[in-house]
Amino acid sequence: MEDKDLYREKFEAKLREIKARIELLEAKAAQVKAESKLEYQRHLDALHQQRDALRSRLDEFKTSGGEAWKDIRAGMEKAAEDLKQAVDKAMDKFR
């Protein structure tokens, strides 16, 4: 298996983990009082937008040819780390 495939699999696993954490936040949001729900929802909307942007980058990565995937990788890793930090911050805030 070439490096690109291994990297894609690793990145998809990272996305699945982030998705599961966002779903946990959604479950918590369903249990909070009405005034807190608005704040939860704002955070969840922002996380969904970041996740969708990251998914788009992964799709671009999958279709990249030659060595172009190596150039896309750095941007994907930065976006994934930013999303992970945003999820971590939301998880801490709503514990």
C-alpha positions as CSV (number, residue, x, y, z in Angstrom):
1,M,0.0,0.0,0.0
2,E,1.5,3.4,-0.9
3,D,2.0,6.2,1.5
4,K,-0.9,8.2,0.2
5,D,-3.3,5.3,1.0
6,L,-1.9,4.9,4.5
7,Y,-2.2,8.6,5.2
8,R,-5.8,8.7,3.8
9,E,-6.8,5.8,6.1
10,K,-5.1,7.5,9.1
11,F,-6.8,10.8,8.3
12,E,-10.3,9.1,7.9
13,A,-9.9,7.5,11.3
14,K,-9.1,10.9,12.8
15,L,-12.2,12.3,11.2
16,R,-14.3,9.4,12.5
17,E,-13.0,10.1,16.0
18,I,-13.8,13.8,15.8
19,K,-17.2,13.0,14.4
20,A,-17.9,10.8,17.4
21,R,-16.9,13.5,19.8
22,I,-19.1,16.0,18.1
23,E,-22.0,13.5,18.4
24,L,-21.3,13.2,22.1
25,L,-21.6,17.0,22.4
26,E,-24.9,16.9,20.5
27,A,-26.2,14.3,23.0
28,K,-25.2,16.5,25.9
29,A,-26.8,19.5,24.2
30,A,-30.1,17.6,24.1
31,Q,-30.0,17.3,27.9
32,V,-29.4,20.9,28.9
33,K,-31.7,23.8,29.7
34,A,-33.2,25.9,26.9
35,E,-30.9,28.9,27.4
36,S,-27.8,26.7,27.3
37,K,-29.1,24.9,24.2
38,L,-28.5,28.1,22.1
39,E,-24.9,28.3,23.2
40,Y,-24.4,24.6,22.5
41,Q,-26.0,25.0,19.1
42,R,-23.7,27.8,18.1
43,H,-20.7,25.7,19.0
44,L,-22.1,22.7,17.2
45,D,-22.8,24.7,14.1
46,A,-19.2,26.0,14.0
47,L,-17.9,22.5,14.6
48,H,-20.0,21.1,11.8
49,Q,-18.7,23.8,9.4
50,Q,-15.1,23.0,10.3
51,R,-15.8,19.3,9.9
52,D,-17.4,19.7,6.5
53,A,-14.5,21.9,5.3
54,L,-12.1,19.2,6.5
55,R,-14.1,16.5,4.7
56,S,-13.9,18.6,1.5
57,R,-10.1,18.8,1.9
58,L,-10.0,15.0,2.3
59,D,-12.1,14.6,-0.9
60,E,-9.6,16.9,-2.7
61,F,-6.7,14.9,-1.2
62,K,-8.3,11.6,-2.5
63,T,-8.5,12.9,-6.1
64,S,-5.0,14.5,-6.1
65,G,-2.6,13.0,-8.5
66,G,1.1,12.5,-8.5
67,E,2.9,14.2,-5.6
68,A,0.2,16.9,-5.2
69,W,-1.2,15.0,-2.2
70,K,1.9,15.8,-0.2
71,D,1.2,19.5,-0.7
72,I,-2.4,19.1,0.4
73,R,-1.4,17.1,3.5
74,A,0.0,20.0,5.5
75,G,-3.2,22.0,5.1
76,M,-5.3,19.0,6.1
77,E,-3.2,18.3,9.2
78,K,-3.5,22.0,10.3
79,A,-7.3,22.0,9.7
80,A,-7.7,18.7,11.6
81,E,-5.7,20.0,14.5
82,D,-7.7,23.2,14.6
83,L,-10.9,21.2,14.6
84,K,-9.6,18.8,17.3
85,Q,-8.8,21.8,19.5
86,A,-12.2,23.4,18.9
87,V,-13.9,20.1,19.9
88,D,-11.6,19.8,23.0
89,K,-12.5,23.4,24.0
90,A,-16.2,22.7,23.5
91,M,-16.0,19.5,25.5
92,D,-14.2,21.3,28.4
93,K,-16.7,24.2,28.3
94,F,-19.8,21.9,28.5
95,R,-18.7,19.4,31.1
